[in-house]
Amino acid sequence: MNGLIGKKVGMTSIYDNAGKNIACTVIEMGPCVVTQVKNESTDGYNALQIAFGEAKEKRTSKPLKGHFEKASTSPKKMVLEIRDFEIAKSLGESITLDEVFQVGDKISAVGTSKGKGFQGVVKRHGFAGVGQATHGQHNRLRAPGSVGASSYPSKVFKGMRMGGRTGGGQVKVKNLKVVNIFPEKNLMLVSGAIPGHNGSFIIIEK
């Protein structure tokens, strides 16, 4: 499997050859630095550890500083291990956007969705609510309705869809398409939306 760490820049739209408008997400992809190489003989499996995003040295622990110094690179914000990386790289080398991705590739994007705080069932789960305000309804338009019976089971089942903290979790979006790449600027256009706020880290897998 191949992949890189990137940063979400924002969204835009382009027109294809048929004149159709396509919403795209702009991602700054790499270059990522190889900070560790794992193999079968020493670790039991093959993997590459890559890092991306400059971090302040004063906010980096001493063990991590030593780890990055072995790769002859500055401290990084995000580190990711990818098993069975298809491109052979050695410690300290960089992996660029055009080495991994091409226009037309199908990819998966992993990001942390925007946190929306405590929300009700209509926004969190897509409930319709009661839908009408007549027949004595009061403050029930966005209510969840009944959540459990009385005599049996005399409890609310675990996993019942109710109000609660929404967003702020890891989300994976599959089958996105690489619309265009700009290797000189380390930018990539991906069709559709990707979870996360502008400036958040995104993992793109191929």
Secondary structure, DSSP 8 states (H G I E B T S, - for coil): --EEEEEEEEEEEEE-TTS-EEEEEEEEE--EEEEEEE-HHHHSS-EEEEEEEE--GGGS-HHHHHHHHHTT---EEEEEEEET-SS---TT-EE-HHHH--TT-EEEEEEE----EEE-HHHHH---------TT--S-TT-------SSSS-S--TT---SEEES-SEEEEEEEEEEEEETTTTEEEEES--SS-TT-EEEEE-
